[in-house]
Amino acid sequence: MSTKGKVESAPSMEKAYVLDTNVLVHDPHAFFNFEGVLVGIPSQVIEELDSFKREGTDRGRNARQAVRLLDDLRDQGSLRDGVKLENGAVVQVLFMPREAADFPFYLPIKDNEILLCAFVLKQEGYDVRFISKDLNARVKADALGIMSEDYRKEFITEDEFYRGWRSVQVPAIELKSEEPKILEQLAKDKLLQRNEFVLVESNNNPSNNRVFRYVGGTKFISVYPPKFRWPLAPRNVQQLMALDLLLDQSVEFVTLFGPAGTGKTFLALLAGLHKVLIEDSYEKMLISRPVVPLGRDIGYLPGDVKEKLHSWMLPIYDNMEFIVHSSMGSRQEEQQQPEEEEYHGGKKKHRRERQKQAKSGIMPLDELVYRGKVSMEAITYMRGRSIPYQYILIDEAQNLTPHEVKTIVSRVGQGSKIILAGDPYQIDSPYLDFSSNGLVTSSEKFKGQALFGSVYLQTSERSQLSQLANDLL
């Protein structure tokens, strides 16, 4: 194994970090983030990166980037002997020994071969840390007596992430004033981020409350329920906060968090339809979801790309169907009228249905797509585009990497607004967790910016069964 020469040439190098393949797939620059230590890249990792690099996925792009960065290091020295970085770290490619004495796991399996490199480093006297995003690999490392850690460049706990709002309690009498005094104190103490909400509740009755949004300096704006043409309204204070951000064109980037049933997708669609169909603030609404399946991938679905995408977008159709049903079903007196028919341009049309759509300004999703008011696209096709004057909704954004989110948000053109919605507690990608997914990461990076706002929705409004499922399962 090549590390023997390194031990002789740099005996003071005591701590070593061995990186798993999934670390470089997650962050191609990972080996630059360890200072003053030996950063070991097992040769098996390079083999796996080579097998991924032909993919058109984000994994393939990151694999190619990682290999390019390693190739650049060759200009500074030999990766076999180790290349010293400006931060004092030494990046070195590690090779399997010809003999694997005392190694208990079966070979050859790539994961076990990578662990063997860390195992031999430990036998040579290094204080080894095995860095992997693979839970099973970390368990194996621990069984070998090797310290193992997840790769967390910027770790965010489930209790500390930015929720976009906070609650405070005051005497009930203060809620009658134009602006409770506690708001001035919060602003003075610089405890609030730009566009963060404050839920001011009565000490003795939380249901007696008011909502304010901090807009910088010492300024707050009162938040009231929006008025839609349709009989739909926020069901709780967090939904009220979310709609306030979604309907504000000056807030160009919004993230919505929350478990299933809290209304993330529904609220984003409702606000988008209002901005596109009623206010005409955007030319159309663009909807996309990452293709990270719970079971088989989209390629297994029947039909062409359009038909596959239709199946993948069924949650969007479900929410749209509810909105359309609510807008149509509220006009009981119209439903009781007899069905009148008229001929126009040689085509038979139902007058009542046309009147309903004209009054509500809404129609089924397929009709909106046909008329160019809504488009549904795979995230893969958004790369390299510039998207102006559109209301963009990215659903299930917790399954995106920070790099993918950067790629998508950087596509947003003049006059557009983008919404990322998702549940960071339900991640389907094997390379992401609560701290490292693009939804949480982007919220933490953007908080405090004037054009950004975020809301964590904590109350399920889907059904009692849905709420129990979230609590019990």
Stockholm file with secondary structure:
# STOCKHOLM 1.0

chainA/1-473         MSTKGKVESAPSMEKAYVLDTNVLVHDPHAFFNFEGVLVGIPSQVIEELDSFKREGTDRGRNARQAVRLLDDLRDQGSLRDGVKLENGAVVQVLFMPREAADFPFYLPIKDNEILLCAFVLKQEGYDVRFISKDLNARVKADALGIMSEDYRKEFITEDEFYRGWRSVQVPAIELKSEEPKILEQLAKDKLLQRNEFVLVESNNNPSNNRVFRYVGGTKFISVYPPKFRWPLAPRNVQQLMALDLLLDQSVEFVTLFGPAGTGKTFLALLAGLHKVLIEDSYEKMLISRPVVPLGRDIGYLPGDVKEKLHSWMLPIYDNMEFIVHSSMGSRQEEQQQPEEEEYHGGKKKHRRERQKQAKSGIMPLDELVYRGKVSMEAITYMRGRSIPYQYILIDEAQNLTPHEVKTIVSRVGQGSKIILAGDPYQIDSPYLDFSSNGLVTSSEKFKGQALFGSVYLQTSERSQLSQLANDLL
#=GR chainA/1-473 SS CTHHHHHHHCTTCCEEEEECHHHHHHCTTGGGSCCSSEEEEEHHHHHHHHHHTTCSSHHHHHHHHHHHHHHHHGGGSCTTTCEECTTSCEEEEECCCSCCTTCCSCSSCHHHHHHHHHHHHHHTTCEEEEECSCHHHHHHHHHTTCEEECCCSSCCCTTTSCCSEEEEEECGGGGGSSSCHHHHHHHHTTCCCTTCEEEEEESSCTTSEEEEEEEETTEEEEECCCCCSSSCCCSSHHHHHHHHHHTCTTCCEEEEECSTTSCHHHHHHHHHHIIIIISCCSSEEEEECCCCCSSSCGGGSSSSHHHHHHHHTHHHHHHHHHHHHHHHHTCHHHHTSCCCEEEETTEEEEHHHHHHHHHHCCCCHHHHHHTTSEEECCGGGGTTCCBCSEEEEECSGGGSCHHHHHHHHTTBCTTCEEEEEECTTCCCCTTCCTTTSHHHHHHHHHTTCTTEEEEECCCCCSCHHHHHHHHHC
#=GC SS_cons         CTHHHHHHHCTTCCEEEEECHHHHHHCTTGGGSCCSSEEEEEHHHHHHHHHHTTCSSHHHHHHHHHHHHHHHHGGGSCTTTCEECTTSCEEEEECCCSCCTTCCSCSSCHHHHHHHHHHHHHHTTCEEEEECSCHHHHHHHHHTTCEEECCCSSCCCTTTSCCSEEEEEECGGGGGSSSCHHHHHHHHTTCCCTTCEEEEEESSCTTSEEEEEEEETTEEEEECCCCCSSSCCCSSHHHHHHHHHHTCTTCCEEEEECSTTSCHHHHHHHHHHIIIIISCCSSEEEEECCCCCSSSCGGGSSSSHHHHHHHHTHHHHHHHHHHHHHHHHTCHHHHTSCCCEEEETTEEEEHHHHHHHHHHCCCCHHHHHHTTSEEECCGGGGTTCCBCSEEEEECSGGGSCHHHHHHHHTTBCTTCEEEEEECTTCCCCTTCCTTTSHHHHHHHHHTTCTTEEEEECCCCCSCHHHHHHHHHC
//
